[in-house]
Amino acid sequence: LGRPGPRHGRALCGKCLLAAAAGPSSPHMDYGYLAGALAAEDPSLERHFKGHRDAVTCVDFSLNTKHLASGSMDSCLMVWHMKPQSRAYRFAGHKDAVTSVNFSPSGHLLASGSRDKTVRLWVPNVKGESTVFRAHTATVRSVHFCSDGQSLVTASDDKTVKVWSTHRQKFLFSLSQHINWVRCAKFSPDGRLIVSASDDKTVKLWDKTSRECVHSYCEHGGFVTYVDFHPSGTCIAAAGMDNTVKLWDVRTHRLLQHYQLHSAAVNALSFHPSGNYLITASSDSTLKILDLMEGRLLYTLHGHQGPATTVAFSRTGEYFASGGSDEQVMVWKSNFDVVDYGDVTKGQRPPAALASSSRNLPEVDFHVPGRARSQESVQSAPREPASTPQALTSTLEHIVGQLDVLTQTVCILEQRLTLTEDKLKQCLENQQLIMQRVTP
């Protein structure tokens, strides 16, 4: 473990952790466990998965954290089981690199985008069946489900953001004001807004209903690689090729925080569900965890050999996963502010410090906080009624999941029926032509 330095916060080395870790392996994974080498409040490397044959481009946890999906330049998706010694699923279907993956809110569907210009919806089970969405004319860079699971937003090198109906499996509309590749697009937590990041050096905020661009944020000095909403929905964070991370208020459009901590492009970021922390992944091979309440760097994590390309917190914040050009997927335990989805309220508010933070935050001698899980931090996390019994929640999730699968099946049947009707029509036309030729 590295000690806190005057310009880097606390540094944790994943390579050292991996060297100390040992465990069983399977054809699709090789993982290790960390045995008490770290203080309880420090992030710790729990496992690492090997199975991809090229750089890992994206990761996402399912709602219940039982599964972790990853995509790669090898054109495959992997769905890893968090349960030890469980076999992973490998999904092949895309004809080129997989650039983005996202589980539906219920966890029973998995969306993926690819350089083959398509979007696929997968049922993440052993069969790995998928439905293809075609509307983009270039690489699809990003896929993201709306919080109600009814819509999907995608971003592409064709300079458009597109919105789809998930259950009807139908393209709805495009948002087309970017003048260069669109790298990322995300729904707001309430589903009313969409934010997009582009190589035109802008971040654009859209109203989903009116389909109008509400505001363009132009402060980045290079391509904007990634963007996401704060869990409260009132702020956005964007990462750029200019090595910076910027946070804006979507109501006043004011720049709230500006971090320049990485020495290379920032490729991805993810908010902790409490809204108090932000993690970033960079081509300088590090992950960095930022304390948004105090506006400072907490940890620098060294785990990947080569660029760290993707990072994502689990839905409760207990874990986060990262991927890199070293073909590895790493799962880390956060060890701070774990959010219980059964004990939170709808009235989440953004951190007060965001509104008063300076634009340029100096890197100083950072101390690792030993934070207790306060009632305030628990209550300020994602939205689900505290009064909902766990059994009822599980039952509803199961019903929604079954509806997702049923919808998928009906859509596949509709596609086959359409193909049959087309063939029947063609046969009838051919028969009429034959009859015309035969008739003198």
N, C-alpha and C positions, 0 to 999 in steps of 0.2 A: 504494500500500500504506500502510495506517495503521501507526503505530508502537505498540508495547505501551503502553497507558495504565495508570494506577494502578488502574483498576477494570474493565478489559475484556479483558485478555490481548492477543493480537495480532489486529488487525482486517484482514481482506482484503475488498476491495470487488469483487464480481462485476460490477457495472455498469461499473466502470473496465476490467475484464478484457474484457468484451464489446465495449466501445468500441474496444479495441485489436485485437480479433480479427476476422478476415475469412475467408470460405471459401465454397465452392460451396453451392448450395441445391437442394432438390427439392420436388415438390408437397407432401410430407408433413413436411419438416423444413427448418430453417434452423439451421446450426451454425457455430461458429467455433473456431479453434485458438489457443492461447496460445503466443506465441513467446518463450520464455526470459525472461519478465519477473520471474519469482519465483525465490527461492532454492530449492535442490533439496528442502529438508526441509519447505517450506510447502505446504499444499494449494493446488492450482491448478485453475482452471476449464478443463476440456478441451473441452466441447461444450455446446450447448444446442439443444433440439428444440422446434419449433413445429408444431402440428398440431391441438391441442385447441381447441375453440371456447368453452370455459368453464373455470372453475377446475379445476386438477389436484388430485385428492384422495388419490392413492396411487401408489406406485412399487415395483417389485421387480425384481431382477436374476435371470437364469437362472443355473444352477450354473456354467456355463462362461463367464459374463460376455459371451457373444456377443449376448445380447438383453436389452433392458430393457422391461418392461411398465409402462404407466401407465393410470390410470383417471381419469375426469373427470365433472364435473357435466353435461357434454354428452351423457351416456348411452353414450359409446363407450369402448372400450379401444384403446390403441395399443401395438403391439409394435415397438420401435425396434431397428434393427440397429446395433451398435456399430462395424461396419465402415463406413468413410467412403463416402458416396455410394450407400448401399444404401437401397432403398425400404422404408418402414415399412408395417406392416399395420394397417389400421383394422378393428376388429371391432364390428359393430352387432348388437344382439340384445336388450339390456336396454331396458326401456320408460321408465326413469328414471335418475337419476344413479348412476354406478358409484362405490362407496364404498371398495372394497378389492380388491387383486389379489395373488396369490401363485402362484409357479411351484412345481410338484411337485419333489421332490428330484432326479428324473431330468431335469427341464426339458422333458419331453414333454407335460405337461398344464399348463394355466393355470386357476386358479380365480378367480372374481370374485363379489362381492356387490353388491347394488344396493338403491336405494330402492324398486324395484318388488317387493320382498319375496322375490326369488328369488336362488338361487345358480346359477351356470353353470360348467360344466367345458368348457374350450376346448382344441382341438388347435391349438397356435400355429403354423399354417402359412398359406399363401396362401388356402386355402379357408375357414378360420375357422369350422369346424363346432363346435357346442356342444350339450351336454346340460343340461337344466334340472332343478334340485332345488327342490322346493316343500315347505316344512313351516312356515317362519316366517310369522307373521301381521302383521309390520310390517317396516320398513326393516332390511336386513341390513347391519351396520356393519363386519364383519370376517370374513375367511376365512384359514385357515392350515392347511397340510399338516403331518401328523406326519412325523418324520424318516424313517420307513420307507415313506412314501408311501401307506400303506394306509388312513389315516383323515384326515378333514377336520373342523376345528372352526370353528363360525360363531357370531357374536354378533349380537344384534338388539335393536331397540327394543321387541320384544314381551317384554322382560325375561328372555329365556332365552339359554342357551348350548346349542348343539346339536352332536352328534357324528355324523358320517356315515361309511359305508364307501365308500371311493373306487372300488374296482374293482367292487363289487356295486351301486354307485350307489344306496345305500339309507340312509335315515335310521335311526339306531340308538337314540339316547336324548337326553333334555334334562337340563340342570342348571338348577334354577329357584328359587334363593334370593335373587336380586337383586330389589329393589323399585322399580327405575327402569331406564331404558334401559341396555343393555350395549353399550359402545362398542368393546370389543376383547377378543379371547380368543386365547391362544397355547398350543401344546403345549410342554412342557419338551423339552430335547434328547434325552432318553431315551424320551419319549413316555408316561411314567407319570403325569405331573401336567399339569394345565391351570390357567392363570391367567387371570382375567377382570377387566376394569375397567368401572366403571359410573357413571352419573349419580347413584346413591345415595351417592356419595362413598366407596365402598369398593373395595378390591381383594380378590378372593377366590381362594384356592388350593384346587383340587379334586384328588381322587384319581380317576383315570380308571377304574380297575377297580371300586372300591367305589361310585363316583359320589357320594361324600360330600364336603362342604365341609370341608377340613382346617383352614383358618384364614381369618379376615377381617382385613384391614389397614385401619384406620379413621383414619389420621393426616392424610389430605388434607382441606383446608378447602373444597373445591369439587368439581365434577364431575371424574372421573378419565377422561382422554381416551385414554390409550394405556398399554400395559404389555407387557413382554417379559422373557424369561429371559436371564440372563447365559449365555454359551456353555458355562460349566462346569455349568450347571443348578442351582447352589447359591444363586443370588441372583436377584432380580427388580428391575426398574426400572419406575417408573410416572411418567407425566406428568399434569399437572392444569391445570384452568382457574384455579387459584390461583397460576399462574406458577411452580410448583415442580416439581422432579424429586426423587423419593425412591427409595432403594435399600434392600431388606430381605434378610436371610438367610432362606431358606425352611426351614431346619432349626431355627433358634432363634426365628425370626420377629422378630428384633431389627432395628430401624431402623439401618442402617449409615451411610448418607450422605444429606444433605439439601442440595440446591442451590436457591438462589433468585437466578438470574442474569438471567432474562428479565423484560421489563417488560410482558408480556402473556401470554395463555394459551399453554402448551406443547402443541402438537398431535400431535407424533410424536417417537419416539426410536429409535435403533438402536445396538446394540453392535458394535464392531469384533470380528472373529473371534478376535483374540488375547485379547479380554476386557480389554484395558488402556485402551480408550477408549470413550466414549459420545458420540454426536452427537444434538443436539436441533433441532427445527424449531418456530418460534413465530410467533404472530400479530403479534409486534413486527417481523416481516419478516426476522429473522436466523436463521442456523444457528450453533450453538455446539458446539465440540468440547471435551470434558472429559477430563482425565487422571485415571482412577480410581485409579491406583496412588499418586498424590500428592495426590489430592483437590483439583484446581484446574482452572480454566479455561485452556485453551490458545489457542483461536482464536475469534473472532467473525467470521462470514462474512456480508457484505452482498451479496446477489445478486438477490433477488426484490423486485419492486415490489408491496408489499402483503403480506398474511400468507403465511408459509411454512407449507404445510399438511402436508407429508410429507417424509420422508427415510429412506434405507436404504443401508447398506453393501452392496457386492458380497460374494459368498461367500468371496473371498480377502482382502477388505479393501483391495484396490488402488484401488478407486473407491468413491465414494458418489454417490447421485443425490438430487435434491430437486425438489419441485414446489410450485407456489404458486397463489394466486388470480389471478396475472398470466398464467395459461394456459400457462406455460412449464415445461419439464422441463430441469433442468441436471445435467450430469454433471461431477463434480469428481474429480481425482486426489488420493488421500490423501497420498502421498509419505512414509508412515511405516509401519513394521512390516507389510509385505506378507507374508501367510501362504501358504506353498506347501502346497497340499492333499496333495501326494504325499509330503511330508516331516514329517508330524505323527503324533503318537501318540494312543492312546485316553485316556491318563491325564492329561487336562487338569485343572488345578487353578485355583481362583479367585485373583485377586490377593490377596496377604497384606494389603495395605493396606486392603482393603475391611473386613476384620474389626476393624481398629483405628481407622477413620476417625471423626472427630467428626461430630456430627449437623449442626452449622451450620458451614459452611466459609467463611471470609471471602474476599472477592475482594481480592487484593493485586497487586503488580506482577509479572505473570507473564512468564517468559522462555520463548522458543520452544526446545524441546529439539531437539538434533541427534542423535537416537538411532541407534545402529548396530543392525542386525538381529541381536540376540543369539540364541544357540542356545536359551536358556531361553524367549524369546518365541516362537520358532518351534515349540518342542515343546509349548507351552501352548495351542495353537490347536485347531480342530475335529477331529473324530474320523475318521481313516481310517488303516489300518495302513501303516506306513512301508515295509513289505516288499512291498506290492502293486505289481507292475510297471505302468507307465503304459499299455502296450498292453492288458493284461488289464483294467485299470480302464475304459478306453475301450470295450472290447468288452462288458463287463458293463453299462455305462451304456446302450449301444446296445440290448442285449437287453431291459433294463428298459423303455426307451423304446418299443420295438416291442410289448412286452406291454401297455403303457399304451394305445397306439393300438388294438391288437387288442381289448382290453377295451372301449374306447370304442365300437368298431364293433359288437361283439357286443351291447352294451347298446342301441344304436340299433336293431339288427335285432330285439331282443326287444321293444322298444317298438312297432315297426311290426307285429310278429307279434301282439302283444296287441290292437292296434287292429283288425287284420284279423279276429281271433277274435271280438271284440266285434261287429263289423259282420256277420259270418257268423251269429252267434247272433241278432242282431236280425232278419236276413233270414229265418231259420228260424221265429222267433216270428211274424213278419208272415205268412209262408206258412201257418202253422198257423191263424192267425186268418182268413185268406182261405178256407182249406179248410172251416173251421167255418161260415162264412157261406154258402158255396156248397152245402154238404151240407144237404138238406132235413130 
